[in-house]
């Protein structure tokens, strides 16, 4: 059996690895503080699952692990049933936070994944793996706060993008397609958006590929969309 002591637990002392009141209280407080950091990051970007949700999910994971460890030590069991149930519950809650926006986009995927990850962080705290918990928190914050900038950069350099298109009349769709082709672009898919059916506008989600070598070198998505916005029959257009 491999016996590796957690580096942070070694610094804190033997009490941090026991199931005494000080260690339990420390782990509960730690799970609340760490989850609050992630919750604040999500709330600042106006996501539906915010501060309290992340705190509760992480706290559930921590308490489940603490109870499992206690029950295993008392009854000499080897099944962490409560921890397993908390992960399953977190997965269900995360999947329920997914929704389709009015522009036919699936929203909440990143928040759902972060919520599931926070449950695992809670389990790590409850087990007394403080170093793993801290590393996981830093990695999660990095993914949520730093990586979006890289993601935007990669999207801007992509030859494929999707736009939300609002035309004053559906008869102009053929004109729009013709203009797109003249600009050296290719339409991969067009889907009418029923959410705007009563607005009086013809609204579409359009997947576009840049086929012209000149456009690939010198034109950004923003510049292409700005050019399309000047068409008189285009009520509104933006990248999604």
GIJO-V763356 format. One record per helix or strand. SS is the DSSP state (@ for helix, = for strand). FROM is the first residue (numbers start at 1). TO is the last residue. If there is no record, write none. Layout:
# GIJO-V763356
ss={SS | SS}
from={FROM | FROM}
to={TO | TO}
This chain:
# GIJO-V763356
ss={@ | @ | @ | @ | @ | = | = | @ | @ | @ | = | @ | = | @ | = | @ | @ | =}
from={7 | 14 | 21 | 51 | 81 | 99 | 106 | 109 | 130 | 147 | 160 | 170 | 185 | 194 | 202 | 213 | 221 | 234}
to={12 | 17 | 44 | 75 | 96 | 100 | 107 | 126 | 145 | 156 | 167 | 182 | 192 | 199 | 210 | 218 | 229 | 239}
